[in-house]
Structure formats: C-alpha cells, structure tokens
Amino acid sequence: MTGFTLKNGILHADNVSLIDIAREYGTPSYVYSASVIRGQYNALKDAMAKALPADRQPLLCYACKANTNIAILKLLQTLGSGLEIVSEGELRKGLTAGFTGEQIISTSIGKVGPEIKACLEAEIHQLNIESVPELYHVNDVAGEMGKKAKVVFRLNPNVHAGGHHKISTGRKRDKFGLSARRIMEIYKIADDLDHVEPVGLSMHIGSQVSKVEAFKPAFEILSSMVQELRAEGHSVDRLDIGGGFPIRYQDEKLMDLTEYANWVRDIVLPLDTEIQMEPGRYMVGNSGVLLSENIYTKQTGERDFLVLDAGMNDLIRPTLYEAYHNITPVTHFDRPQHDYDVVGPICESGDTFGESRTLPEVHDGDLIAIHSAGAYGFSMASNYNSRPLPPEIMVDGDKVSIIRQRQGFSDIMKGENIPDWLK
C-alpha cells in the first residue's frame, strides 16, 4: 500500500505528484489512491480469514454511502466485495459497477415503494428492516409483484459506541433498529405475512468505533436474541453484524482487527449463520485527499486565514460534525512554521476546515491537501453558493484517471426553468 507520501519534498498520491495532478485537473479536486482501498479491504479480509473457517467467511459488503463513485465501486467489486446500499440510486450504481443482486443488501430506514420494487427486481440478497410499518410496506410491494422478499430485522442493542454523537447508531434513543422486545413481535408478524420471509438479524452500533471491546456486549446481545428467536421456533439463518471500524483523522487509536475477528469467532460463529459485515468509511476514508489552492492569506491582526478555493460545499464534515481533518501543504515543508485558520470562500462562518493549525508558511497559490477525505467527502458535497462540484481522480501506482468530470455552471442550472409568466 502506497497512499499519500512525500517524495523529493512533494506530496504524492501513490507515485504521482499532486502538483502534476493540480496542473492537469485543477483545484479543488478529490484525489483517491486505489492502493489504499485495496490495502484496507485485504487487511480486513485477511483478519477474518485467519480467525474463521474457509467455509464461514463473511460477505464484506462495502457501505457505499461513504463514497459512491462507480470506479471505486468497481475496484471493490473486483476484489470480491459485496455492497450495502441505502437508496435506489446506490442500487443502480452498484449494478452498473458489476455487482450482482445476490451481493447486495439494503439497509435504509425509510424505503419508498419504487426503491423496494427496484431491489426486488434486482433480486438482492436481503432487505434489512427497521420498523413494523416498513415490514408491511415491503410485504405490500412484494405482493403486488408476486414475489417474496427475504428480510432481516435490525436490532438496536442500546450500546453506545463511535465518535461524534451524530454517527452513533446503537443507542436506545437513536432512530435506528428495534428493541429486543419488538424483534420478537416483528418476527411473529412476519411469519404470518405472505410476501416476506424473515431470515435473520442485523446490527450496527456506530462509526469510528476504536474500542474493540464495544463489540463484545453487542455481539452477546445479538447471540441471546438468536437463541430466544430459535426457542420460539423462528428461523435465523443470517446475521449482518455491521461495520464501524475507525480510520485515522488525527491521532485516533485504530481498532485491532485480529481481536475483532476473534470476537466474531467466539460469539457469532457458533450461532451457525451466514455472516455479513458493512465496512464503509474504513474502506475508503484514508484513500482520499481534497486538493485545494490557497487563494491568498488574509491577515486581520488577530488571526491569519488561509482562504482556499475549496469550501464547505466540497467537504462539509468539519462544520457538520466538528470533524478534524489533517491539513498539509503539498510542498515547501521546510519553511518556518506559522499558525493559520484554514477556511473556504463560502458565505458562512462555519466554512472552516481547521482553526489554529500550525503549518509551514503558506504563500498565495500554494497547494494544500485536506487528508482523510475519501469517505463522506464528495458523497456529501453540494452546489451551495452555486459552486460546481469538484472532479474526482483515481491514482493507481503510476496510472491516473479522472473518474468524475468537474461540474460546469451549465450543469448546475440544468433542469431549472423560468415560468412563462415571468418572461
């Protein structure tokens, strides 16, 4: 795995200088390293391979909401990944990238009719269900199509894990999943419906879960639930144990994948079910940077601001989650150190990537890299302030390809119309 490293004093993506990429494609731009994605996928796959028997390996379903670019989906598909989707658009992207229906699971909390229909037409592996109304909705759509949907019910184990409170999903007060009592009820309801087949349980306790010990109580609750359901005569053949593995934004402790795999071996494996996992951020987060240019430095006497050509419309995580992203220059690392607030040009005080960052002195026109931007960067980007979306570029060793063109102003206005009565 190569990733983002210094070579001859210049930051490279794999073997390609970010200076050359900026010269060719402009800024701001998202730049991804294919080697990092491969390395992340293989590290998790290898950890599971060492802990579990060959015939009990989990289906690693990439949670593609993290980054839905079709080229990234294709890369993961070639590695043997499955896909976890939360919308019809993600389904269609996955199919375009070459995933078969049997490799895809759907886990959104509010599936609409056309989305359910598209999933059933594609014959996806399963639909993960979060509520009784959703179960009835799936049953109705499947009935209209003359199909029977395989469904899995999401258990909320009331386990607090993850980083920012907005990405913790396994607490009782979160909108996700069902309590153990409701799981028992919904299984009985499903058994009486004609167009759904309950086949198991799912669980996802949050993102950026750095303490592997957080998974143990959740797995134990899941195990107890399986035994209770089977004691009542219900079939539990599949367990989707979620994801949540952390990446390094600053100085986070990375999770011990070997220890995690051992918990799966000790607690989940004896339940004798198919096992699925949903890593998302883990696969792609550290594979990307947002490459930007310092337009100029604004000095106020109190603070010095680096004003970049990238804005919060390109990367919203710092203002949405108070998220930390490492920020570095692309070159000139030997200059004297200086403190800056790093901001964008958006008309919002929240358009700030980092405060009081100590960097080598930055001059007008210097290139800046905002790191760990491969997950929830472009996928959450917008046209706020009527700014075009940046391009996405993939690097693989010495190879460079643009995998999404830079949006133009005409693209932003496409689909908008002035009514006749205003002309």
Buried (B, 14 or more C-beta within 10 A) or exposed (E): BBBBEEEEEBBBBBBBBBBEBBEEBBBBBBBBBBBBBBBBBBBBBEBBBEBBEEEBBBBBBBBBBBBBBBBBBBBBBEBEBBBBBBBBEBBBBBBEBEBBBEBBBBBBBEBEEEBBBBBBEBEBBBBBBBBBEBBBBBBBBBBEBEBBBBBBBBBBBBBBBBBBEEBBBBBEEBEBBBEBEBBBEBBBBBBEBEBBBBBBBBBBBBBBBBEBEBBBBBBBBBBEBBEBBEEEEBEBBBBBBBBBBBBBBEEBEEBBBEBBBBBBBEBBBEBEBBBBBBBBBBBBBBBBBBBBBBBEBEEEEEEBBBBBBBBBBBBBBBBBBEBBBBBBBBBBEEBEEBEBBBBBBBEBEEBBBBEEBEBBBBEEEBBBBBBBBBBBBBBBBEEBBEBBBBBBBBBBEEEBEBBBEBBEEEEBEEEEEEEEEEE
